[in-house]
Amino acid sequence: MEITYASPSSRDLAAMSSLNRQVKVIPLQHPSNPSSSSSSSSLPSIPLLSKWRSKTKRMSWLEWIEFCFPCIRWIRTYNISEYLQVDLMAGITVGIMLVPQAMSYAKLAGLHPIYGLYSGFVPIFVYTIFGSSRQLAIGPVALVSLLVSNVLGGITDSKDALYTELAILLALMVGILECVMGLLRLGWLIRFISHSVISGFTTSSAIIIALSQAKYFLGYDIVRSSEIIPLIKSVIAGAHKFSWPPFVMGSIILMILLVMKHLGKSKKYLRFLRAAGPLTAVVLGTTFVKIFHPPSISLVGDIPQGLPTFSIPKNFDHVKSLIPTAVLITGVAILESVGIAKALAAKNGYELDSNQELFGLGVANICGSFFSAYPTTGSFSRSAVNHESGAKTGLAGLTMGIIMGCALLFMTPLFREIPQCALAAIVISAVMGLVDYDEAIFLWRVDKKDFLLWTITSVTTLFLGIEIGVLIGVGFSLAFVIHESANPHIAVLGRLPGTTVYRNTNQYPEAYTYNGIVIVRIDAPIYFANTNFIKDRLQEYEVNTDGGTKRGPEVERIYFVIIEMAPVTYIDSSAIQALRDLHQEYKSRDIQIAIANPNREVLLALSKSGVFEEIGKEWFFVRVHDAVQVCLQHVQSLKETPKVVDSITEKKPNFIQRLNKQQEDYGSNPELESGNKETRFLINTEDTVDRRADRQISFFGRQWRADENERNPQTEPLLPRRD
């Protein structure tokens, strides 16, 4: 039978030829020529460029066309008999839902309702060509509309022509920013914004949006603000102007919308009610106005008929003041649109490139800005309805655009008598789903830190405004990331009985450690920000070695520190220098460092810096168990070496020098355990007296007795547990 051993180095093993059993040595792969690879690894961007270059070279002309125009992918495989009917029905359903919602969101943005219809027309067609999602429904959304209203309201009055021109200019800026981020593949930057921040932000934004629409229910104007205190003060101050007809009508329509939405979600055969809700609200409100003509209910008024004309955005001198809002809207687009697009792609069985999706949204916004559209992005509610209605391809989006075009050409005269309280009810019904209190309860139960982040973002957004709330939330989110990175998890490892597996002793109390040896695992990359923390923890573990079951020879102090580097994916120059200093400090106190299972990049960095040679390549191991066995051998040899007083006065060699001498004497010992057999050490002499029947195991020529109560891995396997 062939027995495999893992060795710290590939020394000459001729001494093993006299053994009766065949031994196969698997050495740690040492970097042979660090300088040869320095040129390729010195520039981290070159591998990415080479990977992209090799990928583009393999692409055929058809793949290039599909890359530039993702719609070709579903057009080539379109199954008319299977897809046509469901795509048309889904497009008509969402298109009917989009018409009243677009007008409602335009009013929320402080714009005339016609600009909501424009925003739901051209961008849809452009996105169908350049977007990669087949179910995402883009157009005006409540959150983006609130952001537009908030920033433009501080620049000019909503009744001025400048207000509309700046909203269109903002669409162009958002589109350019999205295209640049998509082309440079920078969508990953938004990953640093925690989901807790987004949830808290959308929850507070939904409350502010609902309060901003209260003026259409109450019958009097309230101040335009993104802070809750001014809104509440304005509502209270104008209470004497309250008018009950719009309040009653708006409340009834809102109740109808909520009931229809609930039935549409809970009953599969009533799913059409969810999409029909906005249209029902508009029809009921318009019918009531036409019959009773109530003078106290404000109406939408005249809406221009016809498709939007081509025009270039103006007032570029305001670009500087609009940049923060453009960045914020882009962030919302990435987090909301790309998030739901990827979820829908997974449900429908096709792949979606986030950067391609971001580029498609950008092109849609740029083209929309030339046709009087304000910023658009993907909608949660309409995309969900589109998916539930069975949409299979982008033809459903084309159908939505056609419905919107028909509304602009033929139906605008019917819109003039729509009550504004009905549009407000549509907005409030839509944003009520954004109040994510379930997420807050979940975070409180699972992670108090994330709950704190959710609370901070929500409160600051409510009381300090949207921009400040987002900045504070993102700031705290990054602070938590930095804190976790600068204070990584470090575990003390012990050996699970009956195995050669080493796990965290806090998670596995039955795991035992060895006297004179500390085994630690660093569960993070090592860089300048966390080197001091790691160094302090290692020194703490060296001093505090009490607690837990210990095996092996009794020694008075720590002689070895074994560091498992399997989770360490990166190490920078500051960390290398800290490791060198730690090695020198340990060396001065007769403590040896051993490194287990470093990956190629880490090993290469240590080799190029000279730390690899300073520590000694014989102290780099494939497995933690290999390192433990070698260290145990040295600890035992120190324990049994008799203290001889030499008559000749000479300098006594220190511990590290004796280790080097021993390494030269026995090289790679053939009886080093690899885990096929297990070396066991007695804890005290009482066990030796009481357990005379224990089997004997030879370890480097010395006889030791094994504990008869040790778990047998063949007859009593260890239950699997997550580390």
Secondary structure, 3 states (H helix, E strand, C coil): CCEEEEECCCCCCHHHHHCCCCEEEEECCCCCCHHHHHHHHCCCHHHHHHHHHHHHHHCCHHHHHHHHCCHHHHHHCCCHHHHHHHHHHHHHHHHHHHHHHHHHHHHHCCCCHHHHHHHCCHHHHHHHHHCCCCCCCEECCHHHHHHHHHHHHCCCCCCCHHHHHHHHHHHHHHHHHHHHHHHCCCHHHHHHCCHHHHHHHHHHHHHHHHHHCHHHHHCCCCCCCCCHHHHHHHHHHCHHHCCHHHHHHHHHHHHHHHHHHHHHHHCHHHCHHHHHHHHHHHHHHHHHHHHHCCCCCCECCCCCCCCCCCCCCCCHHHHHHHHHHHHHHHHHHHHHHHHHHHHHHHHHCCCCCHHHHHHHHHHHHHHHHCCCCCCCEECHHHHHHHHHCCCCCCHHHHHHHHHHHHHHHHHHHHHCCCEHHHHHHHHHHHHHHHCCHHHHHHHHHHCHHHHHHHHHHHHHHHHHCHHHHHHHHHHHHHHHHHHHHHCCCEEEEEECCCCCCEEECCCCCCCEEECCEEEEEECCCECCCCHHHHHHHHHHHHHCCCCCCEECCCCCCCCEEEEECCCCCCECHHHHHHHHHHHHHHHHCCCEEEEECCCHHHHHHHHHHCHHHHHCHHHEECCHHHHHHHHHHHHHHHHHCCCCCCCCCCCCCCHHHHHHHHHHHHCCCCCCCCCCCCCCCCCCHHHHHHCCCCCEEEECCEEEECCCCCCCCCCCCCCCCCC
